[in-house]
């Protein structure tokens, strides 16, 4: 629950324009962007950029649910 609270604080800061907070969130999920950018064993830079855009859009739209722990259900 502490991790979830910390992520929520960082998310709130990023929505208020804190660039360091936004970078911190993107760093948390960076490995997934790289993982999903490999197609047939080769790194696809276009895919990586598209995933970065989708991540940034998702951060803006994301809403925390008080009852849901994202790490408990992963």
HULIN-V797893 format. One record per residue. N is the residue number from 1. SS is DSSP state (~ for helix, > for strand, _ for the rest). PHI is phi in degrees with one decimal (NA if undefined). Layout:
n->N ss->SS phi->PHI
n->N ss->SS phi->PHI
This chain:
n->1 ss->_ phi->NA
n->2 ss->~ phi->-63.7
n->3 ss->~ phi->-63.2
n->4 ss->~ phi->-61.0
n->5 ss->~ phi->-64.6
n->6 ss->~ phi->-62.7
n->7 ss->~ phi->-63.2
n->8 ss->~ phi->-63.5
n->9 ss->~ phi->-63.3
n->10 ss->~ phi->-63.9
n->11 ss->~ phi->-60.8
n->12 ss->~ phi->-60.5
n->13 ss->~ phi->-63.1
n->14 ss->~ phi->-65.0
n->15 ss->~ phi->-68.2
n->16 ss->_ phi->-89.8
n->17 ss->_ phi->100.0
n->18 ss->_ phi->-75.0
n->19 ss->~ phi->-69.7
n->20 ss->~ phi->-65.9
n->21 ss->~ phi->-65.5
n->22 ss->~ phi->-62.4
n->23 ss->~ phi->-63.1
n->24 ss->~ phi->-62.0
n->25 ss->~ phi->-65.6
n->26 ss->~ phi->-64.5
n->27 ss->~ phi->-65.5
n->28 ss->~ phi->-61.5
n->29 ss->~ phi->-100.7
n->30 ss->~ phi->-56.7
n->31 ss->~ phi->-60.8
n->32 ss->~ phi->-70.5
n->33 ss->~ phi->-64.8
n->34 ss->~ phi->-64.1
n->35 ss->~ phi->-56.5
n->36 ss->_ phi->-86.9
n->37 ss->_ phi->-96.6
n->38 ss->> phi->-91.6
n->39 ss->> phi->-122.2
n->40 ss->_ phi->53.8
n->41 ss->_ phi->81.8
n->42 ss->> phi->-123.2
n->43 ss->> phi->-72.6
n->44 ss->_ phi->-106.9
n->45 ss->~ phi->-63.2
n->46 ss->~ phi->-63.1
n->47 ss->~ phi->-62.5
n->48 ss->~ phi->-59.2
n->49 ss->~ phi->-65.7
n->50 ss->~ phi->-62.4
n->51 ss->~ phi->-66.2
n->52 ss->~ phi->-61.4
n->53 ss->~ phi->-62.5
n->54 ss->~ phi->-63.1
n->55 ss->~ phi->-62.6
n->56 ss->~ phi->-63.7
n->57 ss->~ phi->-65.1
n->58 ss->~ phi->-65.9
n->59 ss->~ phi->-61.6
n->60 ss->~ phi->-65.9
n->61 ss->~ phi->-89.5
n->62 ss->_ phi->-65.2
n->63 ss->_ phi->-125.9
n->64 ss->_ phi->-80.1
n->65 ss->_ phi->-104.3
n->66 ss->_ phi->-57.6
n->67 ss->_ phi->-87.1
n->68 ss->_ phi->-105.6
n->69 ss->_ phi->-103.4
n->70 ss->_ phi->-63.3
n->71 ss->_ phi->-85.1
n->72 ss->_ phi->-72.1
n->73 ss->_ phi->-103.8
n->74 ss->_ phi->-75.8
